[in-house]
Amino acid sequence: MKTKKTIYIAHPIGGDIQGNIKKVLEICKAIHTDTTIPVVPYIVSLQYLDDENPKARDLGIEADFEAMRRGYVDEVWLYGDRITGGMKGEIDLALSLCIPVIPKTEETEREFEKLFKK
């Protein structure tokens, strides 16, 4: 049996939360193959935590970070039209844990280069 790569999907959520959840699920569907598994713990958290409530949001973010700290994530892929503050935190943690971060859109690639490749 082949080892599968687990990919953490970093994508903007705030603002149009339901629309962004739909976009993330479409990304997951597109990349989920026999060799790649998307990892998106925040999608589950958003079903019962209020992203507009700072305490609940922090609780959800901590769950995301725990997946990375436990070594469950092989790579972080960046999607969307920008890198948000939440995504920046995900990137910072991934880089500190030596998890490769890979921009998947022109916008995230441009911002990633500007923010992290100084």
DSSP file (Angstrom, degrees, kcal/mol; ACC not computed):
  #  RESIDUE AA STRUCTURE BP1 BP2  ACC     N-H-->O    O-->H-N    N-H-->O    O-->H-N    TCO  KAPPA ALPHA  PHI   PSI    X-CA   Y-CA   Z-CA
    1    1 A M              0   0    0      0, 0.0     2,-0.1     0, 0.0     0, 0.0   0.000 360.0 360.0 360.0 135.0    0.0    0.0    0.0
    2    2 A K        -     0   0    0     32,-0.1     2,-0.4     1,-0.1     0, 0.0  -0.408 360.0-116.1 -73.0 147.1    1.3    3.5   -0.9
    3    3 A T        -     0   0    0     -2,-0.1     2,-0.3     1,-0.0    -1,-0.1  -0.703  32.7-139.4 -79.2 135.0    2.0    6.1    1.7
    4    4 A K        -     0   0    0     -2,-0.4     2,-0.4    32,-0.0    32,-0.2  -0.729   7.3-126.2 -98.7 146.9   -0.3    9.1    1.1
    5    5 A K  E     -a   36   0A   0     30,-3.0    32,-3.1    -2,-0.3     2,-0.5  -0.777  18.2-142.7 -90.7 130.7    0.7   12.7    1.5
    6    6 A T  E     -a   37   0A   0     -2,-0.4    68,-2.2    30,-0.2    69,-1.5  -0.851  16.2-163.4 -97.4 126.2   -1.4   14.8    3.8
    7    7 A I  E     -ab  38  75A   0     30,-2.9    32,-3.4    -2,-0.5     2,-0.5  -0.934  10.9-147.1-115.6 118.2   -1.9   18.4    2.6
    8    8 A Y  E     -ab  39  76A   0     67,-2.9    69,-2.7    -2,-0.5     2,-0.7  -0.739  18.0-143.2 -81.5 124.4   -3.1   21.1    4.9
    9    9 A I  E     - b   0  77A   0     30,-1.5     2,-0.5    -2,-0.5    69,-0.2  -0.816  13.4-166.1 -93.7 112.9   -5.2   23.5    2.9
   10   10 A A  E     + b   0  78A   0     67,-2.7    69,-2.7    -2,-0.7    77,-0.0  -0.889  24.5 150.6 -98.8 124.4   -4.7   27.2    3.9
   11   11 A H        -     0   0    0     -2,-0.5    69,-0.2    67,-0.2    72,-0.1  -0.991  51.6 -91.7-152.1 145.0   -7.4   29.4    2.5
   12   12 A P        +     0   0    0      0, 0.0    71,-0.0     0, 0.0    69,-0.0  -0.344  42.4 169.6 -57.5 142.1   -9.2   32.7    3.6
   13   13 A I        +     0   0    0     38,-0.0     7,-0.3    11,-0.0     8,-0.2   0.678  40.9  93.0-121.0 -45.0  -12.3   32.0    5.6
   14   14 A G  S    S+     0   0    0      1,-0.1     2,-1.1     6,-0.1    38,-0.0   0.042  81.4  26.0 -56.8 162.4  -13.5   35.3    7.1
   15   15 A G  S    S+     0   0    0      1,-0.1     2,-1.4     4,-0.0     3,-0.2  -0.755 130.1  30.5  88.1 -99.5  -16.1   37.5    5.5
   16   16 A D  S  > S+     0   0    0     -2,-1.1     4,-2.8     1,-0.2     5,-0.3  -0.622  76.3 169.7 -91.2  74.9  -18.0   35.1    3.3
   17   17 A I  H  > S+     0   0    0     -2,-1.4     4,-2.6     1,-0.2    -1,-0.2   0.923  73.9  44.4 -58.2 -50.2  -17.6   32.1    5.6
   18   18 A Q  H  > S+     0   0    0      1,-0.2     4,-2.0     2,-0.2    -1,-0.2   0.898 115.2  48.8 -64.7 -39.6  -20.1   29.8    3.9
   19   19 A G  H  > S+     0   0    0      2,-0.2     4,-1.9     1,-0.2    -1,-0.2   0.893 113.0  47.7 -64.9 -39.4  -18.8   30.7    0.4
   20   20 A N  H  X S+     0   0    0     -4,-2.8     4,-2.5    -7,-0.3    -2,-0.2   0.865 108.2  54.2 -71.7 -36.0  -15.2   30.2    1.5
   21   21 A I  H  X S+     0   0    0     -4,-2.6     4,-2.6    -5,-0.3    -1,-0.2   0.935 108.2  50.9 -59.7 -44.4  -16.1   26.8    3.1
   22   22 A K  H  X S+     0   0    0     -4,-2.0     4,-2.0     1,-0.2    -2,-0.2   0.910 109.6  49.9 -59.2 -43.1  -17.6   25.8   -0.3
   23   23 A K  H  X S+     0   0    0     -4,-1.9     4,-2.2     2,-0.2    -1,-0.2   0.916 110.6  49.8 -62.0 -43.1  -14.4   26.8   -2.1
   24   24 A V  H  X S+     0   0    0     -4,-2.5     4,-2.7     1,-0.2    -2,-0.2   0.917 109.8  50.6 -63.4 -42.4  -12.2   24.8    0.4
   25   25 A L  H  X S+     0   0    0     -4,-2.6     4,-2.3     1,-0.2    -1,-0.2   0.867 108.8  51.9 -64.3 -35.2  -14.4   21.8   -0.1
   26   26 A E  H  X S+     0   0    0     -4,-2.0     4,-2.0     2,-0.2    -1,-0.2   0.895 110.0  49.2 -65.7 -39.5  -14.1   22.1   -3.9
   27   27 A I  H  X S+     0   0    0     -4,-2.2     4,-2.1     2,-0.2     5,-0.2   0.935 110.3  51.1 -62.7 -46.2  -10.3   22.3   -3.5
   28   28 A C  H  X S+     0   0    0     -4,-2.7     4,-1.9     1,-0.2    -2,-0.2   0.919 109.7  49.8 -57.7 -44.8  -10.4   19.2   -1.3
   29   29 A K  H  < S+     0   0    0     -4,-2.3    -1,-0.2     1,-0.2    -2,-0.2   0.893 111.6  49.5 -61.0 -39.8  -12.4   17.3   -3.9
   30   30 A A  H  < S+     0   0    0     -4,-2.0    -1,-0.2     1,-0.2    -2,-0.2   0.840 118.7  35.9 -70.6 -33.6  -10.0   18.3   -6.6
   31   31 A I  H  < S+     0   0    0     -4,-2.1     2,-0.8    -5,-0.1    -1,-0.2   0.606  86.4 105.8 -99.3 -10.9   -6.8   17.2   -4.8
   32   32 A H     <  +     0   0    0     -4,-1.9     2,-0.2    -5,-0.2     5,-0.2  -0.588  48.6 142.4 -75.4 110.4   -8.1   14.1   -2.9
   33   33 A T  S    S-     0   0    0      3,-1.9     3,-0.1    -2,-0.8    -2,-0.1  -0.622  70.1 -79.9-132.3-171.3   -6.5   11.2   -4.8
   34   34 A D  S    S+     0   0    0     -2,-0.2   -32,-0.1     1,-0.2     3,-0.1   0.581 132.5  34.0 -73.2  -7.2   -5.0    7.9   -4.1
   35   35 A T  S    S+     0   0    0      1,-0.2   -30,-3.0   -31,-0.1     2,-0.4   0.496 114.9  57.3-120.4  -8.7   -1.8    9.7   -3.2
   36   36 A T  E     -a    5   0A   0    -32,-0.2    -3,-1.9    -5,-0.1   -30,-0.2  -0.987  53.6-172.5-134.2 129.0   -3.0   12.9   -1.6
   37   37 A I  E     -a    6   0A   0    -32,-3.1   -30,-2.9    -2,-0.4     2,-0.2  -0.979  21.9-135.1-119.6 121.8   -5.3   13.5    1.4
   38   38 A P  E     -a    7   0A   0      0, 0.0     2,-0.5     0, 0.0   -30,-0.2  -0.521  13.8-155.4 -73.9 143.4   -6.5   17.1    2.2
   39   39 A V  E     +a    8   0A   0    -32,-3.4   -30,-1.5    -2,-0.2    -2,-0.0  -0.974  26.9 154.9-121.6 115.4   -6.4   18.1    5.9
   40   40 A V    >>  +     0   0    0     -2,-0.5     3,-1.5   -32,-0.2     4,-0.7  -0.515   4.7 164.3-140.6  68.9   -8.8   20.8    6.9
   41   41 A P  H 3> S+     0   0    0      0, 0.0     4,-1.9     0, 0.0     3,-0.5   0.798  74.3  66.5 -60.0 -27.3   -9.6   20.6   10.6
   42   42 A Y  H 3> S+     0   0    0      1,-0.2     4,-2.3     2,-0.2     5,-0.1   0.773  89.9  64.3 -67.5 -24.3  -11.0   24.2   10.6
   43   43 A I  H <4 S+     0   0    0     -3,-1.5     4,-0.3     2,-0.2    -1,-0.2   0.912 106.3  43.6 -64.0 -41.0  -13.9   23.1    8.3
   44   44 A V  H >< S+     0   0    0     -4,-0.7     3,-1.7    -3,-0.5     4,-0.5   0.934 112.5  52.6 -67.2 -45.7  -15.2   20.8   11.1
   45   45 A S  H >X S+     0   0    0     -4,-1.9     4,-2.7     1,-0.3     3,-1.4   0.862 101.9  60.2 -58.6 -36.8  -14.6   23.5   13.8
   46   46 A L  T 3< S+     0   0    0     -4,-2.3    -1,-0.3     1,-0.3    -2,-0.2   0.621  92.1  68.7 -69.8 -10.8  -16.6   26.0   11.7
   47   47 A Q  T <4 S+     0   0    0     -3,-1.7    -1,-0.3    -4,-0.3    -2,-0.2   0.739 122.2  10.9 -76.8 -22.1  -19.7   23.7   12.0
   48   48 A Y  T <4 S+     0   0    0     -3,-1.4     2,-0.3    -4,-0.5    -2,-0.2   0.505 115.1  75.7-134.5 -10.4  -20.0   24.4   15.7
   49   49 A L  S  < S-     0   0    0     -4,-2.7     2,-0.8    -5,-0.2    -1,-0.1  -0.836  76.7-123.4-105.4 146.9  -17.6   27.3   16.6
   50   50 A D    >   -     0   0    0     -2,-0.3     3,-1.7     1,-0.2     7,-0.4  -0.793  13.5-160.8 -91.4 109.8  -18.4   31.0   15.7
   51   51 A D  T 3  S+     0   0    0     -2,-0.8    -1,-0.2     1,-0.3     6,-0.1   0.701  91.8  60.2 -63.1 -19.1  -15.6   32.4   13.6
   52   52 A E  T 3  S+     0   0    0     -3,-0.0    -1,-0.3     5,-0.0     3,-0.1   0.645  88.6  81.7 -82.3 -16.0  -16.8   35.9   14.6
   53   53 A N  S <> S-     0   0    0     -3,-1.7     4,-3.1     1,-0.2     5,-0.2  -0.823  74.5-149.0 -92.7 115.0  -16.2   35.2   18.3
   54   54 A P  H  > S+     0   0    0      0, 0.0     4,-2.4     0, 0.0     5,-0.2   0.857  95.6  49.4 -54.8 -39.9  -12.5   35.7   19.1
   55   55 A K  H  > S+     0   0    0      2,-0.2     4,-1.8     1,-0.2     5,-0.1   0.925 114.9  43.8 -66.4 -43.8  -12.4   33.1   21.8
   56   56 A A  H  > S+     0   0    0      2,-0.2     4,-2.1    -6,-0.2    -1,-0.2   0.899 112.8  53.0 -66.7 -40.7  -14.1   30.4   19.6
   57   57 A R  H  X S+     0   0    0     -4,-3.1     4,-2.6    -7,-0.4    -2,-0.2   0.924 108.4  49.9 -60.1 -45.2  -11.9   31.4   16.7
   58   58 A D  H  X S+     0   0    0     -4,-2.4     4,-2.4    -5,-0.2    -1,-0.2   0.883 108.2  53.6 -61.3 -38.9   -8.8   30.9   18.8
   59   59 A L  H  X S+     0   0    0     -4,-1.8     4,-1.4     2,-0.2    -1,-0.2   0.909 111.0  46.1 -62.2 -42.3  -10.0   27.5   19.9
   60   60 A G  H  X S+     0   0    0     -4,-2.1     4,-1.7     2,-0.2    -2,-0.2   0.901 111.1  51.4 -66.4 -42.1  -10.4   26.5   16.3
   61   61 A I  H  X S+     0   0    0     -4,-2.6     4,-2.5     1,-0.2    -2,-0.2   0.895 106.2  55.3 -62.8 -39.8   -7.0   27.8   15.2
   62   62 A E  H  X S+     0   0    0     -4,-2.4     4,-2.1     1,-0.2    -1,-0.2   0.870 104.7  53.4 -62.6 -35.4   -5.4   25.9   18.1
   63   63 A A  H  X S+     0   0    0     -4,-1.4     4,-1.4     2,-0.2    -1,-0.2   0.903 109.0  49.8 -64.0 -40.2   -7.0   22.7   16.7
   64   64 A D  H  X S+     0   0    0     -4,-1.7     4,-1.2     1,-0.2     3,-0.4   0.938 110.9  48.7 -61.2 -47.1   -5.4   23.5   13.3
   65   65 A F  H  X S+     0   0    0     -4,-2.5     4,-2.8     1,-0.2     3,-0.2   0.859 104.5  59.7 -63.6 -35.6   -2.0   24.1   14.8
   66   66 A E  H  X S+     0   0    0     -4,-2.1     4,-2.1     1,-0.2    -1,-0.2   0.868  99.1  57.4 -63.2 -35.9   -2.2   20.9   16.8
   67   67 A A  H  <>S+     0   0    0     -4,-1.4     5,-1.8    -3,-0.4     6,-0.6   0.894 111.7  42.9 -60.6 -38.7   -2.5   18.8   13.6
   68   68 A M  H ><5S+     0   0    0     -4,-1.2     3,-1.7    -3,-0.2     5,-0.2   0.923 111.6  53.0 -72.3 -44.5    0.8   20.4   12.4
   69   69 A R  H 3<5S+     0   0    0     -4,-2.8    -2,-0.2     1,-0.3    -1,-0.2   0.832 104.7  56.4 -61.6 -32.2    2.6   20.0   15.7
   70   70 A R  T 3<5S-     0   0    0     -4,-2.1    -1,-0.3    -5,-0.2    -2,-0.2   0.451 116.5-112.8 -81.7   1.0    1.7   16.3   15.9
   71   71 A G  T < 5S+     0   0    0     -3,-1.7    -3,-0.2    -5,-0.1    -2,-0.1   0.690  80.8 125.8  80.1  18.0    3.4   15.7   12.6
   72   72 A Y      < +     0   0    0     -5,-1.8     2,-0.5    -6,-0.2    -4,-0.2   0.716  55.7  75.4 -80.4 -21.1    0.2   14.8   10.7
   73   73 A V        -     0   0    0     -6,-0.6   -66,-0.2    -5,-0.2     3,-0.1  -0.810  50.6-179.0-100.5 127.2    0.7   17.4    8.0
   74   74 A D  S    S+     0   0    0    -68,-2.2     2,-0.3    -2,-0.5   -67,-0.2   0.830  72.1   1.6 -88.9 -37.6    3.2   16.8    5.2
   75   75 A E  E     -b    7   0A   0    -69,-1.5   -67,-2.9    24,-0.2     2,-0.5  -0.985  60.1-135.3-147.9 154.3    2.8   20.1    3.3
   76   76 A V  E     -bc   8 101A   0     24,-2.9    26,-3.3    -2,-0.3     2,-0.5  -0.972  20.8-162.3-111.3 125.6    0.8   23.3    3.5
   77   77 A W  E     -bc   9 102A   0    -69,-2.7   -67,-2.7    -2,-0.5     2,-0.5  -0.924  10.0-142.4-109.8 132.3   -0.8   24.5    0.3
   78   78 A L  E     +bc  10 103A   0     24,-2.2    26,-2.8    -2,-0.5    27,-0.4  -0.815  25.2 170.2 -99.3 127.0   -1.9   28.1    0.0
   79   79 A Y        +     0   0    0    -69,-2.7     3,-0.2    -2,-0.5     2,-0.2  -0.840  29.6  55.0-126.8 165.4   -5.1   28.9   -1.9
   80   80 A G  S    S-     0   0    0     -2,-0.3    28,-0.5   -69,-0.2    27,-0.2  -0.497  89.6 -67.2 108.7-174.8   -7.2   32.0   -2.4
   81   81 A D  S    S+     0   0    0     -2,-0.2     2,-0.3    26,-0.1    -1,-0.1   0.362 108.7   6.2 -98.7   4.1   -6.8   35.6   -3.5
   82   82 A R  S    S-     0   0    0     -3,-0.2     2,-0.6    28,-0.0    26,-0.1  -0.975  74.0-102.3-168.4 169.1   -4.6   36.7   -0.5
   83   83 A I        -     0   0    0     -2,-0.3    -3,-0.1    24,-0.2     2,-0.1  -0.948  42.6-157.5-105.0 114.9   -2.8   35.6    2.6
   84   84 A T     >  -     0   0    0     -2,-0.6     4,-2.4     1,-0.1     5,-0.1  -0.267  32.5 -99.7 -83.6 173.2   -4.9   36.5    5.6
   85   85 A G  H  > S+     0   0    0      2,-0.2     4,-1.8     1,-0.2     5,-0.1   0.896 125.6  51.0 -59.2 -40.8   -3.7   36.9    9.2
   86   86 A G  H  > S+     0   0    0      1,-0.2     4,-1.8     2,-0.2    -1,-0.2   0.908 110.1  48.7 -63.6 -41.8   -4.9   33.4   10.0
   87   87 A M  H  > S+     0   0    0      1,-0.2     4,-2.8     2,-0.2    -2,-0.2   0.882 106.4  57.2 -65.1 -37.7   -3.0   32.0    7.1
   88   88 A K  H  X S+     0   0    0     -4,-2.4     4,-3.0     1,-0.2    -1,-0.2   0.911 106.1  50.3 -60.1 -41.7    0.1   33.9    8.1
   89   89 A G  H  X S+     0   0    0     -4,-1.8     4,-2.2     2,-0.2    -1,-0.2   0.894 110.5  49.4 -61.7 -40.2    0.0   32.1   11.5
   90   90 A E  H  X S+     0   0    0     -4,-1.8     4,-2.5     2,-0.2    -2,-0.2   0.905 113.0  47.1 -64.7 -41.6   -0.4   28.8    9.7
   91   91 A I  H  X S+     0   0    0     -4,-2.8     4,-2.9     2,-0.2     5,-0.3   0.933 109.9  52.6 -65.9 -46.3    2.6   29.5    7.5
   92   92 A D  H  X S+     0   0    0     -4,-3.0     4,-2.1     1,-0.2    -2,-0.2   0.927 113.1  44.4 -55.3 -47.1    4.7   30.7   10.4
   93   93 A L  H  X S+     0   0    0     -4,-2.2     4,-1.6     2,-0.2    -1,-0.2   0.938 112.6  51.2 -65.0 -46.4    4.0   27.5   12.3
   94   94 A A  H  <>S+     0   0    0     -4,-2.5     5,-3.1     1,-0.2     3,-0.4   0.934 111.7  47.1 -57.3 -47.0    4.6   25.3    9.3
   95   95 A L  H ><5S+     0   0    0     -4,-2.9     3,-1.3     1,-0.2    -1,-0.2   0.887 109.3  53.8 -63.6 -38.1    7.9   26.9    8.5
   96   96 A S  H 3<5S+     0   0    0     -4,-2.1    -1,-0.2    -5,-0.3    -2,-0.2   0.789 112.1  45.6 -66.3 -25.7    9.0   26.7   12.2
   97   97 A L  T 3<5S-     0   0    0     -4,-1.6    -1,-0.3    -3,-0.4    -2,-0.2   0.298 117.7-114.1 -97.1   7.6    8.3   22.9   12.0
   98   98 A C  T < 5 +     0   0    0     -3,-1.3    -3,-0.2     1,-0.2    -2,-0.1   0.817  63.9 151.8  61.4  33.5   10.0   22.6    8.6
   99   99 A I      < -     0   0    0     -5,-3.1    -1,-0.2    -6,-0.2   -24,-0.2  -0.849  51.2-113.4 -90.8 124.5    6.8   21.7    6.8
  100  100 A P        -     0   0    0      0, 0.0   -24,-2.9     0, 0.0     2,-0.5  -0.312  25.9-152.2 -59.9 138.4    7.0   22.8    3.2
  101  101 A V  E     -c   76   0A   0    -26,-0.2   -24,-0.2   -24,-0.0   -10,-0.0  -0.968  12.6-172.5-115.1 125.4    4.6   25.7    2.2
  102  102 A I  E     -c   77   0A   0    -26,-3.3   -24,-2.2    -2,-0.5     2,-0.2  -0.934  16.7-142.4-127.1 109.3    3.5   25.7   -1.4
  103  103 A P  E     -c   78   0A   0      0, 0.0   -24,-0.1     0, 0.0   -26,-0.0  -0.477  14.6-174.0 -66.0 137.8    1.5   28.6   -2.9
  104  104 A K        +     0   0    0    -26,-2.8     2,-0.3    -2,-0.2   -25,-0.2   0.424  63.0  54.1-115.3  -3.1   -1.1   27.3   -5.4
  105  105 A T  S  > S-     0   0    0    -27,-0.4     4,-2.3     1,-0.1     5,-0.2  -0.914  83.7-118.1-127.0 158.4   -2.4   30.6   -6.7
  106  106 A E  H  > S+     0   0    0     -2,-0.3     4,-2.4     1,-0.2     5,-0.2   0.902 114.7  52.0 -59.2 -41.4   -0.7   33.6   -8.3
  107  107 A E  H  > S+     0   0    0    -27,-0.2     4,-2.3     1,-0.2    -1,-0.2   0.920 111.6  44.0 -64.9 -45.0   -1.9   35.9   -5.5
  108  108 A T  H  > S+     0   0    0    -28,-0.5     4,-2.6     2,-0.2    -1,-0.2   0.853 112.9  53.3 -70.4 -31.9   -0.7   33.6   -2.7
  109  109 A E  H  X S+     0   0    0     -4,-2.3     4,-2.4     2,-0.2    -2,-0.2   0.935 110.2  47.1 -64.8 -45.2    2.6   33.1   -4.5
  110  110 A R  H  X S+     0   0    0     -4,-2.4     4,-1.9     1,-0.2    -2,-0.2   0.932 116.8  42.8 -62.1 -47.2    3.2   36.8   -4.8
  111  111 A E  H  X S+     0   0    0     -4,-2.3     4,-3.0     2,-0.2     5,-0.3   0.885 112.0  54.2 -68.3 -38.4    2.3   37.5   -1.2
  112  112 A F  H  X>S+     0   0    0     -4,-2.6     4,-2.9     1,-0.2     5,-0.6   0.931 109.3  48.0 -61.1 -45.7    4.3   34.5    0.1
  113  113 A E  H  X5S+     0   0    0     -4,-2.4     4,-1.3     1,-0.2    -1,-0.2   0.915 115.2  45.8 -60.2 -42.9    7.4   35.8   -1.7
  114  114 A K  H  <5S+     0   0    0     -4,-1.9    -2,-0.2    -5,-0.2    -1,-0.2   0.900 121.6  35.5 -67.5 -42.4    6.9   39.3   -0.3
  115  115 A L  H  <5S+     0   0    0     -4,-3.0    -2,-0.2    -5,-0.1     3,-0.2   0.815 131.8  21.2 -83.4 -32.6    6.2   38.2    3.3
  116  116 A F  H  <5S+     0   0    0     -4,-2.9    -3,-0.2    -5,-0.3     2,-0.2   0.551 109.6  64.7-120.5 -10.3    8.5   35.2    3.7
  117  117 A K     <<       0   0    0     -4,-1.3    -1,-0.1    -5,-0.6    -2,-0.1  -0.355 360.0 360.0-112.9  52.6   11.3   35.3    1.2
  118  118 A K              0   0    0     -2,-0.2    -1,-0.2    -3,-0.2    -4,-0.1   0.467 360.0 360.0 -77.0 360.0   13.1   38.4    2.4
